[in-house]
């Protein structure tokens, strides 16, 4: 998950950095470091990714095609139900 994907996913859910940190059980500083591109450990990144995915986020891989348009670093939200 790229820093841009993390920030976009968090904002798509309307979460603050604190709310993501709580949901992922990581520190707010870890969320901030990842979003700023400073980087965090792979384990912390996976915890953040899982928390976002558990709330409906879908991370789109580079080269995915959405409605005929290639996507690079995309983020989506599953429809309810």
Buried (B, 14 or more C-beta within 10 A) or exposed (E): BBBBBBBBBBEBBEBEBEBBBBBBEBBBEBBEBBBEEEEBEEEBBEBBBBBBBEBBBEBBEEEBEEEEEEBEBBBBEEEEE
